[in-house]
Amino acid sequence: MLALMLAAAIAGAPPGSPRDDPTVRVRVDSTRHEVIVVAGWWDLPNMPPMTGAMHDHGASHDTPVQQFTWPVDGWFRGFKLEVRDRHGRVLPRRIMHHLIAVNYDRRQLLYPAAERLFGAGTETADATIPATIGVPLPRGTNLGFYVAWHNDTGEDLEGVELTMRLEYSPANLNPRPLDVMPLYMDVNLTVGGSNSFDVPPGRSEKGYEFTLPIGGRLIGYSGHLHDYGVSVRLEDVETGKVVARVTATRDRQGKVSKVSRSLPGLRGAGVRLKANHRYRVVGTYDNPTGETLVNGAMAHIAALFAPDNVKDWPAVDLADPTFQTDLASLELRGAGGDGMDGHDHGAHDHADHQH
């Protein structure tokens, strides 16, 4: 029998009864090693199909951040997502333009902003990483998540409910998993602002240079691109060598259906990144429309990064004004404000690496 335990709950509406204020219910399946988060309900009006120029926030139904407490000690290692309507009918995942999970208790490596634990978009499949690695997540960690819906089904949807099955490795796992952290590298990020950018006609590139504060290894990586995106690459500024590349699968019109993922640290030693070394992340687009796509693009790499010493990871500084800007932007979600980066894929796809 499944050992189900109610770990935390906020009273929700009974099945089939949509409500104005979505709630979050959390339980633990200790047999399957899953934290099950159920959120809803949302009423989603039908919207027109999304085009390149509609990828900004105005083209989606954004939800406020829903917060909950992580109920177990161990390591986070994957997610499975399902969307249903009030009648229990499974809905197409594409109506969830993106979902972002936030860890308020840990900051990002490159940006003084709350960690984006994982993310999923229209091109992202359910994902699990092997039990030999995991993102450390102690019981009591303050988490949150938000969704940008884009209902293009042709009908209004009532009582939409989201179920997240978050896989974890227990604290007593032996041998102990390798600690890995989400590493987010965006070509155009402004904390508390937007990471979307214009794409001129034809082929173009946009990049961002940074100095990595600690050393470690890329264990796995993927990324995010909008339509007409070709690739995102990470290059060593000092040598010009490309150390990681994410490529898009596109149709003849340039519509992106998925992006590549790599696991160099599971089949080998991983990709070594040096402390205090300069790197550049670069997004490439090829826009065949003949017009500039205003705020029509994003490009980032999200990776699983194994620090040489996890204790060197920078701590949250609540006095940092940039960190406070990030927290304020999260509070504004669903009320006319942006998240960390417009669509804020944050650590998008950090667990987007299948067994």
C-alpha positions in Angstrom: 0.0 0.0 0.0 1.2 3.4 -0.9 2.5 5.3 2.2 0.8 8.6 1.6 1.3 11.3 4.1 -0.4 14.7 4.1 2.6 17.0 4.5 0.9 20.4 4.1 -2.4 21.6 2.9 -4.5 24.7 2.2 -8.1 23.9 1.9 -9.2 23.6 -1.7 -12.4 23.5 -3.5 -14.1 20.1 -4.0 -13.6 18.4 -7.4 -15.6 20.0 -10.2 -16.1 23.2 -8.3 -13.9 26.0 -9.7 -13.0 28.9 -7.4 -11.6 32.4 -7.8 -8.6 32.0 -5.5 -6.4 29.0 -6.5 -5.0 26.9 -3.7 -2.1 24.6 -3.2 -2.4 21.1 -1.7 0.8 19.1 -0.9 1.3 15.5 0.0 4.2 13.0 0.1 4.2 9.6 -1.5 7.2 8.1 0.4 7.0 4.8 -1.6 7.4 6.5 -4.9 9.6 9.2 -3.5 7.3 12.0 -4.9 6.1 15.2 -3.5 2.7 15.8 -5.1 1.6 19.4 -5.5 -1.9 20.0 -6.7 -2.9 23.6 -7.6 -6.1 25.2 -8.9 -8.6 26.1 -9.9 -8.1 28.6 -12.8 -10.6 29.8 -15.4 -8.8 30.3 -18.7 -10.5 32.2 -21.6 -9.7 31.1 -25.1 -6.8 33.1 -26.7 -5.5 33.4 -30.2 -2.6 31.2 -31.3 0.8 32.7 -30.1 3.0 34.2 -32.8 6.6 35.4 -32.4 5.6 38.9 -31.5 3.1 37.7 -28.9 5.6 35.9 -26.7 5.7 38.9 -24.3 3.7 38.8 -21.1 0.7 40.5 -22.6 -0.1 37.4 -24.6 -0.7 35.0 -21.7 -2.7 34.6 -18.5 -0.1 35.0 -15.7 -0.7 33.6 -12.2 0.6 35.0 -8.9 3.2 32.9 -7.2 1.8 30.0 -5.3 3.9 29.2 -2.2 4.4 26.0 -0.3 6.9 24.4 2.1 9.1 21.5 0.9 8.1 18.6 3.2 11.1 16.2 3.1 14.8 16.0 3.5 16.8 14.9 0.5 17.6 15.8 -3.1 15.2 17.1 -5.8 15.6 15.1 -9.0 12.8 15.6 -11.5 9.2 16.5 -12.3 6.1 15.3 -14.0 3.3 17.7 -14.9 -0.3 17.2 -15.8 -3.1 19.6 -16.5 -6.8 18.8 -16.2 -10.1 20.7 -16.4 -12.9 20.6 -13.8 -14.3 17.4 -15.3 -11.0 15.5 -15.0 -10.3 15.7 -18.7 -6.5 15.8 -19.5 -5.7 19.0 -21.3 -2.8 19.6 -23.8 0.4 20.7 -22.1 0.9 23.4 -24.6 -1.6 25.6 -22.9 1.0 26.0 -20.1 3.4 28.4 -21.9 5.7 28.0 -19.0 5.9 27.1 -15.3 8.7 28.3 -13.0 9.6 27.0 -9.5 11.3 29.4 -7.1 13.5 28.5 -4.1 13.4 31.6 -1.9 16.1 30.2 0.5 18.9 30.0 -2.0 20.2 32.5 -4.6 21.5 32.0 -8.1 25.2 31.8 -8.8 25.4 34.5 -11.4 22.6 36.8 -10.3 21.7 38.1 -6.8 18.2 36.7 -7.2 16.2 33.8 -5.8 17.1 30.4 -7.2 14.8 29.2 -10.0 14.7 25.5 -9.0 13.2 24.2 -12.3 11.2 25.3 -15.2 9.1 23.9 -18.0 7.8 25.4 -21.2 5.8 24.3 -24.2 8.9 22.5 -25.6 9.8 20.8 -22.3 9.0 17.2 -21.6 8.7 15.6 -18.1 12.2 15.0 -16.8 14.1 13.0 -14.3 17.8 12.9 -13.5 19.5 9.7 -12.2 19.6 9.1 -8.4 23.4 9.4 -8.5 22.9 13.2 -8.6 20.4 15.6 -7.1 19.7 19.2 -6.1 19.9 19.3 -2.2 16.6 20.4 -0.7 16.1 20.2 3.0 12.8 19.9 4.7 11.2 23.3 5.4 12.6 25.0 2.3 10.3 27.8 1.2 9.3 27.2 -2.4 6.9 28.8 -4.9 5.8 28.5 -8.5 3.9 30.4 -11.1 2.4 29.6 -14.5 1.8 31.6 -17.7 -1.2 30.0 -19.4 -2.0 30.4 -23.1 -5.3 28.7 -23.8 -5.5 28.3 -27.6 -7.8 25.2 -27.6 -10.6 27.1 -29.2 -12.8 27.0 -26.1 -12.9 28.6 -22.7 -11.6 26.3 -19.9 -13.1 26.3 -16.4 -11.6 24.9 -13.3 -8.1 24.1 -14.7 -6.0 22.2 -12.2 -2.3 21.6 -12.3 -0.6 18.5 -10.7 3.2 18.4 -10.2 4.8 15.2 -9.2 8.2 16.2 -7.9 10.6 13.4 -7.5 13.2 13.3 -4.8 15.9 11.0 -3.3 15.6 10.5 0.5 18.2 11.8 2.9 19.3 8.2 3.8 20.2 7.2 0.3 23.5 5.3 0.1 25.7 6.1 -1.6 25.0 9.8 -1.2 24.2 11.6 -4.5 26.5 14.2 -6.0 25.2 17.7 -5.1 24.3 19.7 -8.2 22.8 23.2 -8.4 20.8 25.0 -11.1 23.0 27.3 -13.1 21.2 29.8 -15.3 22.9 31.8 -18.0 20.8 34.3 -20.0 21.8 36.5 -22.9 19.6 39.4 -21.8 18.6 39.2 -18.2 17.6 42.1 -15.9 16.7 41.1 -12.4 13.2 42.2 -11.8 12.8 43.2 -15.4 12.6 41.5 -18.8 14.8 39.1 -20.6 13.0 39.2 -23.9 14.6 41.1 -26.8 14.0 42.2 -30.4 15.0 40.1 -33.3 15.8 41.9 -36.6 15.1 40.2 -40.0 17.7 37.6 -41.0 20.3 36.0 -38.9 21.4 37.7 -35.7 23.1 37.0 -32.3 22.9 38.4 -28.8 25.3 37.6 -26.0 26.1 38.2 -22.4 29.6 38.0 -20.8 30.2 37.1 -17.2 32.8 35.9 -14.8 32.1 32.7 -13.0 32.7 33.1 -9.3 33.4 29.5 -8.4 34.6 26.5 -10.3 32.9 23.2 -11.0 31.5 20.9 -13.7 28.5 21.1 -16.0 26.8 17.7 -15.5 23.9 18.3 -17.9 22.3 21.2 -19.7 19.5 22.3 -22.0 17.9 25.7 -22.7 15.1 27.8 -24.1 14.5 29.5 -27.4 11.4 31.0 -29.0 10.3 30.5 -32.6 13.1 31.3 -35.1 15.7 30.5 -32.5 18.7 28.4 -33.9 20.9 27.8 -30.9 22.4 29.0 -27.6 26.0 28.4 -26.9 28.4 28.9 -24.0 31.9 30.0 -25.0 35.2 30.6 -23.2 35.9 34.3 -23.8 39.6 33.9 -23.4 40.1 31.0 -25.9 37.0 31.4 -28.1 36.2 27.7 -27.6 32.5 26.7 -27.4 32.1 24.6 -24.3 28.4 23.9 -24.5 25.7 24.3 -27.2 21.9 23.9 -27.2 20.2 23.6 -30.6 16.6 24.0 -31.6 14.5 21.6 -33.7 12.5 23.7 -36.1 10.0 23.3 -38.9 10.3 24.9 -42.3 8.7 28.1 -41.0 11.2 28.3 -38.2 8.8 27.2 -35.4 10.6 25.6 -32.5 9.3 22.3 -31.3 12.0 21.3 -28.9 15.6 22.0 -27.9 18.5 19.7 -27.4 19.8 18.4 -24.0 23.3 17.1 -23.1 24.5 15.0 -20.2 28.3 15.2 -20.3 28.7 14.5 -16.6 26.7 11.3 -16.6 28.7 9.6 -19.4 32.0 11.3 -18.6 33.7 13.9 -16.4 31.4 16.7 -17.4 32.4 20.1 -18.8 35.0 21.9 -16.5 34.3 25.6 -15.8 37.0 27.6 -14.1 36.5 30.0 -11.2 37.1 33.7 -11.9 37.1 33.0 -15.6 35.2 34.9 -18.3 32.5 33.2 -20.3 29.9 34.3 -22.8 26.4 32.9 -23.5 25.2 33.7 -27.0 21.8 33.2 -28.6 21.4 32.9 -32.4 18.2 33.6 -34.3 17.2 33.4 -37.9 14.1 35.6 -38.6 12.6 35.0 -42.0 9.5 37.3 -41.6 11.2 40.4 -43.0 10.1 42.3 -39.9 11.6 43.0 -36.5 10.0 40.8 -33.8 9.5 43.2 -30.9 10.3 41.4 -27.6 9.9 38.2 -29.6 12.9 36.3 -28.4 14.6 34.8 -25.4 17.7 32.7 -25.2 19.3 31.0 -22.2 21.1 27.9 -21.1 20.1 26.2 -17.9 22.4 23.6 -16.4 23.1 21.2 -13.6 26.3 22.4 -12.1 28.4 20.4 -9.6 30.5 23.0 -7.6 34.0 22.1 -6.6 32.9 23.0 -3.1 29.2 23.5 -2.5 30.0 25.6 0.6 31.4 28.3 -1.7 27.9 28.9 -3.2 27.0 32.5 -2.4 24.5 32.9 0.4 21.2 34.8 0.2 21.7 38.5 1.3 18.3 39.9 2.1 19.9 43.4 2.4 21.0 43.2 -1.3 18.7 45.7 -3.2 18.8 43.6 -6.3 17.6 40.5 -4.4 14.8 42.7 -2.9 14.0 43.8 -6.5 13.6 40.2 -7.5 11.3 39.4 -4.5 9.2 42.5 -5.3 8.9 41.4 -8.9 7.7 38.0 -7.8 5.1 39.6 -5.6 3.8 41.6 -8.6 3.2 38.5 -10.7 -0.4 38.2 -11.9 -1.0 41.8 -10.9 0.4 43.5 -13.9 4.1 43.0 -13.1 6.8 40.9 -14.5 8.7 38.1 -12.9 12.5 38.1 -12.8 12.7 38.2 -16.6 9.5 38.8 -18.4 8.6 35.1 -19.0 11.2 34.3 -16.4 12.1 30.8 -17.3 14.8 31.1 -14.7 16.4 27.8 -14.2 14.3 26.4 -17.1 15.1 22.8 -17.9 17.7 22.3 -15.2 16.1 18.9 -14.7 15.2 18.6 -18.3 17.5 15.6 -18.7 16.0 12.1 -19.0 17.5 9.0 -17.6 
